Amino acid sequence: MNYYDILFYLFAIITLASAWFVVTTRNVIYSAFFLLFTFFGVAGIYVLLAADFIAVVQIMVYVGGILILLLFGVMLTNKITNVDIKSGTANLLSASLLTGVLMGALVSVMIFTDWKVEPAEIQTTTIKTLGTMLLTDYVLFFELLGILLLIALIGAASIARREKE
């Protein structure tokens, strides 16, 4: 076992354990903080897969944007910080059964599939390849997405301005 394997298992354990605490924690604030570790674990796995651009986007968008917005929304609402999430045990049995069946199916696929992996050329970065593809092969879709985001921004500003008047 080399360092790559050790790092992968470390990030996998961090991701799975923190995701488990996100689901099972009764306090909303603690759940949101465990979500932070889940996002960082997923970003670490992206780095190990040599998808550094996706890892940076994962941290910037999910940790920097969505999670911080969620935490501010929870903390600025007075009544929601004291609410405990109550989940009944009726769904626990069915969820555990479904999880067990899915895990069994995944393990059986992993065991009985003949994985023929040929060594591929490992890229050191994905940013250059992604930039080249966005500005050559997929330039039309890239420009249309930019126009769509501009329309959405103008619509959001228009709706926000209309409510103040």
Backbone hydrogen bonds in HBPLUS format (Angstrom, degrees):
<---DONOR---> <-ACCEPTOR-->    atom                        ^
c    i                          cat <-CA-CA->   ^        H-A-AA   ^      H-
h    n   atom  resd res      DA  || num        DHA   H-A  angle D-A-AA Bond
n    s   type  num  typ     dist DA aas  dist angle  dist       angle   num
A0006-ILE N   A0002-ASN O   3.15 MM   4  6.49 160.8  2.19 150.4 156.0     1
A0007-LEU N   A0003-TYR O   2.87 MM   4  6.08 163.1  1.90 152.6 156.7     2
A0008-PHE N   A0004-TYR O   2.91 MM   4  6.13 157.1  1.96 147.6 154.5     3
A0009-TYR N   A0005-ASP O   2.95 MM   4  6.18 169.3  1.96 154.7 156.7     4
A0010-LEU N   A0006-ILE O   2.93 MM   4  6.09 149.9  2.02 144.1 153.3     5
A0011-PHE N   A0007-LEU O   2.89 MM   4  6.11 168.3  1.90 154.8 156.9     6
A0012-ALA N   A0008-PHE O   2.82 MM   4  6.01 154.8  1.88 149.9 158.2     7
A0013-ILE N   A0009-TYR O   2.90 MM   4  5.99 158.0  1.95 143.5 148.8     8
A0014-ILE N   A0010-LEU O   2.96 MM   4  6.19 163.1  1.98 150.4 155.4     9
A0015-THR N   A0011-PHE O   2.90 MM   4  6.00 162.6  1.93 146.7 151.7    10
A0016-LEU N   A0012-ALA O   2.89 MM   4  6.02 171.7  1.90 152.3 154.9    11
A0017-ALA N   A0013-ILE O   2.87 MM   4  5.80 163.3  1.89 148.2 153.8    12
A0018-SER N   A0014-ILE O   3.00 MM   4  5.95 163.5  2.03 143.7 149.1    13
A0019-ALA N   A0015-THR O   2.92 MM   4  5.97 150.4  2.01 142.8 151.7    14
A0020-TRP N   A0016-LEU O   2.92 MM   4  6.07 149.3  2.02 142.1 150.3    15
A0021-PHE N   A0017-ALA O   3.03 MM   4  6.36 153.2  2.10 146.2 153.2    16
A0022-VAL N   A0018-SER O   2.90 MM   4  6.15 141.7  2.05 140.9 151.7    17
A0023-VAL N   A0019-ALA O   3.20 MM   4  6.45 153.7  2.27 144.5 149.5    18
A0024-THR N   A0020-TRP O   2.95 MM   4  6.15 155.3  2.02 148.5 156.0    19
A0025-THR N   A0021-PHE O   2.94 MM   4  5.38 145.9  2.05 138.8 142.8    20
A0085-ILE N   A0026-ARG O   2.75 MM  59  4.63 170.2  1.76 135.9 139.4    21
A0031-SER N   A0027-ASN O   3.05 MM   4  6.24 153.0  2.13 145.1 153.3    22
A0032-ALA N   A0028-VAL O   2.98 MM   4  6.22 150.0  2.07 143.7 151.2    23
A0033-PHE N   A0029-ILE O   2.98 MM   4  6.31 152.3  2.06 148.8 156.4    24
A0034-PHE N   A0030-TYR O   2.92 MM   4  6.19 152.5  2.00 148.4 155.7    25
A0035-LEU N   A0031-SER O   3.02 MM   4  6.24 136.7  2.21 136.7 148.6    26
A0036-LEU N   A0033-PHE O   3.14 MM   3  5.18 132.9  2.38  95.2 107.3    27
A0038-THR N   A0034-PHE O   3.11 MM   4  6.46 148.5  2.21 143.3 152.6    28
A0039-PHE N   A0035-LEU O   2.98 MM   4  6.25 160.0  2.02 151.0 154.8    29
A0040-PHE N   A0036-LEU O   3.06 MM   4  6.35 157.2  2.11 147.8 154.2    30
A0041-GLY N   A0037-PHE O   2.92 MM   4  6.04 150.7  2.01 142.7 150.5    31
A0042-VAL N   A0038-THR O   3.04 MM   4  6.31 157.5  2.10 150.0 155.5    32
A0043-ALA N   A0039-PHE O   3.00 MM   4  6.22 154.3  2.06 144.3 151.7    33
A0044-GLY N   A0040-PHE O   2.92 MM   4  6.14 148.4  2.02 142.5 150.9    34
A0045-ILE N   A0041-GLY O   3.04 MM   4  6.37 149.6  2.14 144.3 151.9    35
A0046-TYR N   A0042-VAL O   2.99 MM   4  6.30 150.1  2.08 145.2 153.7    36
A0047-VAL N   A0043-ALA O   3.01 MM   4  6.33 149.7  2.10 144.8 152.7    37
A0048-LEU N   A0044-GLY O   3.08 MM   4  6.39 154.7  2.15 144.6 151.0    38
A0049-LEU N   A0045-ILE O   3.05 MM   4  6.31 132.9  2.28 139.1 151.6    39
A0049-LEU N   A0046-TYR O   3.13 MM   3  5.03 130.4  2.39  92.5 106.0    40
A0051-ALA N   A0046-TYR O   3.01 MM   5  5.29 163.1  2.04 161.3 156.5    41
A0050-ALA N   A0047-VAL O   3.06 MM   3  5.17 157.6  2.11 111.6 114.1    42
A0055-ALA N   A0051-ALA O   3.09 MM   4  6.39 149.7  2.18 147.4 156.7    43
A0056-VAL N   A0052-ASP O   3.00 MM   4  6.25 156.5  2.05 148.2 153.3    44
A0057-VAL N   A0053-PHE O   2.94 MM   4  6.19 160.2  1.98 149.2 155.1    45
A0058-GLN N   A0054-ILE O   2.80 MM   4  5.93 150.6  1.89 141.8 150.4    46
A0059-ILE N   A0055-ALA O   3.05 MM   4  6.34 157.8  2.10 146.0 150.6    47
A0060-MET N   A0056-VAL O   2.87 MM   4  6.07 168.1  1.88 153.4 157.2    48
A0061-VAL N   A0057-VAL O   2.80 MM   4  5.69 168.9  1.81 151.1 155.0    49
A0062-TYR N   A0058-GLN O   3.03 MM   4  5.52 138.4  2.21 130.1 141.3    50
A0063-VAL N   A0059-ILE O   3.16 MM   4  4.97 123.0  2.50 110.4 125.6    51
A0064-GLY N   A0059-ILE O   2.92 MM   5  6.28 149.6  2.01 153.4 163.2    52
A0065-GLY N   A0061-VAL O   3.04 MM   4  5.02 134.8  2.25 111.5 122.7    53
A0066-ILE N   A0061-VAL O   3.05 MM   5  6.52 158.0  2.10 157.2 161.7    54
A0067-LEU N   A0062-TYR O   2.81 MM   5  5.95 164.0  1.84 166.6 171.4    55
A0069-LEU N   A0065-GLY O   3.01 MM   4  6.05 157.4  2.06 147.6 154.6    56
A0070-LEU N   A0066-ILE O   2.89 MM   4  6.08 153.8  1.96 146.7 154.3    57
A0071-LEU N   A0067-LEU O   2.86 MM   4  6.12 159.8  1.90 151.0 156.2    58
A0072-PHE N   A0068-ILE O   2.90 MM   4  6.11 162.6  1.93 150.6 155.3    59
A0073-GLY N   A0069-LEU O   2.91 MM   4  6.04 158.9  1.95 145.2 151.7    60
A0074-VAL N   A0070-LEU O   2.93 MM   4  6.14 154.1  2.00 148.5 155.2    61
A0075-MET N   A0071-LEU O   2.85 MM   4  5.96 166.9  1.87 151.8 156.0    62
A0076-LEU N   A0072-PHE O   2.87 MM   4  5.79 150.1  1.96 147.9 154.5    63
A0083-VAL N   A0080-ILE O   3.45 MM   3  5.22 162.5  2.48  97.0 101.9    64
A0095-ALA N   A0091-ASN O   2.94 MM   4  5.97 157.0  1.99 146.9 154.0    65
A0096-SER N   A0092-LEU O   2.91 MM   4  5.98 154.5  1.98 142.1 149.3    66
A0097-LEU N   A0093-LEU O   2.93 MM   4  6.12 155.4  1.99 146.6 153.5    67
A0098-LEU N   A0094-SER O   2.94 MM   4  6.10 163.0  1.97 147.4 151.8    68
A0099-THR N   A0095-ALA O   2.91 MM   4  6.03 158.3  1.96 145.2 151.7    69
A0100-GLY N   A0096-SER O   2.91 MM   4  6.06 156.5  1.97 144.7 151.1    70
A0101-VAL N   A0097-LEU O   2.98 MM   4  6.23 157.5  2.03 149.5 155.2    71
A0102-LEU N   A0098-LEU O   2.98 MM   4  6.17 165.4  2.00 151.1 155.0    72
A0103-MET N   A0099-THR O   2.88 MM   4  6.01 158.3  1.93 148.7 155.2    73
A0104-GLY N   A0100-GLY O   2.91 MM   4  6.02 155.8  1.96 143.4 150.4    74
A0105-ALA N   A0101-VAL O   2.94 MM   4  6.18 153.4  2.01 146.2 153.5    75
A0106-LEU N   A0102-LEU O   2.95 MM   4  6.19 159.3  2.00 147.9 153.3    76
A0107-VAL N   A0103-MET O   2.88 MM   4  6.06 161.6  1.91 151.2 156.3    77
A0108-SER N   A0104-GLY O   2.93 MM   4  6.05 157.9  1.98 144.6 150.9    78
A0109-VAL N   A0105-ALA O   2.99 MM   4  6.17 152.4  2.07 144.8 152.2    79
A0110-MET N   A0106-LEU O   2.94 MM   4  6.17 156.5  2.00 146.2 152.8    80
A0111-ILE N   A0107-VAL O   2.92 MM   4  6.13 149.4  2.01 146.9 155.1    81
A0112-PHE N   A0108-SER O   2.94 MM   4  5.92 171.7  1.95 150.3 153.0    82
A0113-THR N   A0109-VAL O   3.13 MM   4  5.68 126.7  2.43 140.1 146.3    83
A0130-LEU N   A0126-THR O   2.92 MM   4  5.98 161.2  1.96 149.7 155.7    84
A0131-GLY N   A0127-ILE O   2.86 MM   4  5.96 162.3  1.89 150.4 155.3    85
A0132-THR N   A0128-LYS O   2.97 MM   4  6.11 159.1  2.01 146.9 152.6    86
A0133-MET N   A0129-THR O   2.98 MM   4  6.18 160.2  2.02 147.7 153.1    87
A0134-LEU N   A0130-LEU O   2.92 MM   4  6.10 156.4  1.97 148.5 155.2    88
A0135-LEU N   A0131-GLY O   3.11 MM   4  6.22 145.3  2.24 143.2 151.2    89
A0138-TYR N   A0133-MET O   2.95 MM   5  6.07 168.9  1.96 171.0 168.9    90
A0142-PHE N   A0138-TYR O   3.00 MM   4  6.16 153.5  2.07 148.2 156.5    91
A0143-GLU N   A0139-VAL O   2.95 MM   4  6.11 157.8  2.00 147.7 152.5    92
A0144-LEU N   A0140-LEU O   2.94 MM   4  6.15 160.3  1.98 149.0 154.9    93
A0145-LEU N   A0141-PHE O   2.90 MM   4  6.01 151.7  1.99 142.8 150.3    94
A0146-GLY N   A0142-PHE O   3.10 MM   4  6.32 150.2  2.19 139.2 147.2    95
A0147-ILE N   A0143-GLU O   2.99 MM   4  6.31 154.0  2.06 149.3 155.8    96
A0148-LEU N   A0144-LEU O   2.90 MM   4  6.13 157.0  1.96 146.1 152.7    97
A0149-LEU N   A0145-LEU O   2.93 MM   4  6.16 158.1  1.98 149.1 154.4    98
A0150-LEU N   A0146-GLY O   2.99 MM   4  6.19 148.7  2.09 141.4 150.3    99
A0151-ILE N   A0147-ILE O   2.94 MM   4  6.22 156.5  2.00 150.2 156.0   100
A0152-ALA N   A0148-LEU O   3.00 MM   4  6.26 156.9  2.05 146.5 152.9   101
A0153-LEU N   A0149-LEU O   2.95 MM   4  6.14 152.2  2.03 143.7 151.0   102
A0154-ILE N   A0150-LEU O   2.95 MM   4  6.19 159.0  2.00 150.6 155.9   103
A0155-GLY N   A0151-ILE O   2.91 MM   4  6.10 158.2  1.96 148.5 154.8   104
A0156-ALA N   A0152-ALA O   2.93 MM   4  6.11 155.0  1.99 145.1 151.8   105
A0157-ALA N   A0153-LEU O   2.98 MM   4  6.16 158.8  2.02 147.1 152.8   106
A0158-SER N   A0154-ILE O   2.92 MM   4  6.06 151.2  2.01 144.2 152.5   107
A0159-ILE N   A0155-GLY O   2.96 MM   4  6.16 157.8  2.01 147.5 152.9   108
A0160-ALA N   A0156-ALA O   2.97 MM   4  6.12 160.7  2.01 146.8 152.4   109
A0161-ARG N   A0157-ALA O   2.95 MM   4  6.02 150.4  2.04 141.8 149.8   110
A0162-ARG N   A0158-SER O   3.02 MM   4  6.12 153.4  2.09 144.0 150.8   111
A0163-GLU N   A0159-ILE O   3.28 MM   4  6.49 147.4  2.39 144.4 151.1   112
A0164-LYS N   A0161-ARG O   3.29 MM   3  5.49 135.9  2.50 100.3 111.2   113
